[in-house]
Amino acid sequence: MLRIMIAVDGSEPSLDAVRHGVQLVRQGLQASLVLAHAQQEATLYELATQDPDLIARASVAAGRHLMEPAVALAEAAGVPYETDIGLGETAATLVALAERNGCDMIIIGALGQGGVRRALVGSVSREVARLSPVPVTIVKHPDPEDLEDIAEVEAEVDAGVPPLR
């Protein structure tokens, strides 16, 4: 049976990735899901001024909290899943989690940002795809402007307005 890791961070794009994974399984793909979250490690200042064990426990608890909506989606669909949380730089940690869990592929959500913004801020999904030894599916979250355009077209179709030529 395939093992599919889905990167989860509590955002809508990550929930889109979970929905995609759940849909694949519900359509007959023999697979189990690993819902995985990469939590940033504490800074040197935090480690020097606070109890490192306390910080690690708080990080894991925060990760579990962020994963709750994804877990709810998998449970509601009746899809087999596990969860895993790692601490470290996001993309590298996600790839390490996929390897640790013996996953055959990764699904990750993305905002679908334009070229300039992506170049300035980078892209975790692109970095995961670059680092991963297994196939990566990037599920693009619809841009709000695209959704508005789709709604306008649907309204015109419902109103019987002929398409522009």
N, C-alpha and C positions, 0 to 999 in steps of 0.2 A: 504494500500500500504506500502511495506517495505521502510524503510529509511536506507540507507547505507552511513556511514561516510567513506570517503577516506582521509587518512593522506597525506598531500601535503607539500613538502618542496622545490620544484623546481628541485630536482634531477631526474636522469633517473629512479631509482627504484620507486620513487613516481609516476612518469608518467606511469610506467608499471602498478602500482596499479590502476590509473585512467583508463587506457586502459582496464584493466580487468573488472572494474565496468561498464564501458560503454558497453563492449561486453556482459555482463550478461543482461543488460537492452535491448540491441538490439536483443538478442536471445529470448526475451519474458518475462523475469522476470519483474513483476510489481513492480517497485521500483523508488524512487527518490534518488539522490545523495546529500550528504553534503560534499563539499570539505573543509577540515579543516586544519588549520595550527597552530602550537604551536610555538610561538616566545619567546625566552629566555628573562627573565626580566632583567632590568638594574642592574648593580652591585651597591653596597652601595656607592662606590666612585662616580659613575656616578650620582646617586641620590643626593649625598651631594654637588656636584659641578655644577650641571646643573638643569634646570627646569624639574621637573618630568613629567608635562603634555606634554612638548615638546618631551621628551624621549618616552613617551607612544605613542604619535601620530606618531613619526618616526618609532617605532617598528611596529605599525599597517600598516603603509605605506610600510615598507619593506616586511611584510607578504603578503600584496596584490600583490606586485611586483613578489614575488616568486610563487604566485598562478596563474599568468597570463597564462602560458602554459597549466596548467590543466583546467582552465576555457575555453580556446580555444578548447581543445579536447572535452569537454562536449558540448559546443555550436555547434561545427562542426558536432557532432553526433546527435544533436537535442534531447539530453537527459535532462530531468528536473533536475535542481541542485540548490543548495543554497551554500553560502560560510560562513565560520565563522573562526574567528581568536581569539586565546586565548594567554594570557601571562603567562609563568611559565615553570616549568620543563617539558620537552617534553612529556614523556610517560603519566604522571599523567594528564597533561593538555589535551592531546588528549582524554583520557578516560572521563574526565570531559566534554569535548565538545560533545562527543557522547551521554553522559547522558543528557546534556542540550538540545540537539536537538532531543531527543527521538529516537535515532537510534537503529535499530534492529541488526546491525552487523557493524564491522569495517573491512576495507581493508587497508593494509599497505604494502609498498614495503620494500624489504630488499636486501642488497648486496650479501648475500649468502657467507659470509666470512667463512674461515676455523676455526676449533676449537680453536687453540691457540690465534689467533687474536681476535676472538669473546670473549674469556675469559678475555683478557686483556682490551679491549675497551668497552665491554658490547654491548648490542643490544637493540635499542629502540623498535623494533618490538617484541622481546621476552618479554620485560617489559610491553608493551601494552597488549600482550596476557595474561600475568600473572595478571595484574590489572583489566582487563575488565570483567564486568559482562555479556557481550554479546559475541557471537562468533566472532573470529578474523581470517581473511584469510590473510596469509602472502604470498605475491607475490614475488618470488625470481627473482632477476635480474640476467641474465646470466653472468657468469664469462667470461672475455675476452678470457681466455685460452680455455674454453668450446666452445666458438663461433669459435675459430680457428680450434679446432678438428672437429666440425660439418662441417665447410667449406671444410676441407681436405677430409672428408668422402664423401661429396656431389660431390667434384671434381673427386674423384676416381670412384664414381658411374657413373657420366656423361662420364668418359673416358672408362668405361667398365672394370675397374680393379676388379677382383674377391675379395671378402672379405677374411680376414685372418681367418684361422681356428686353 
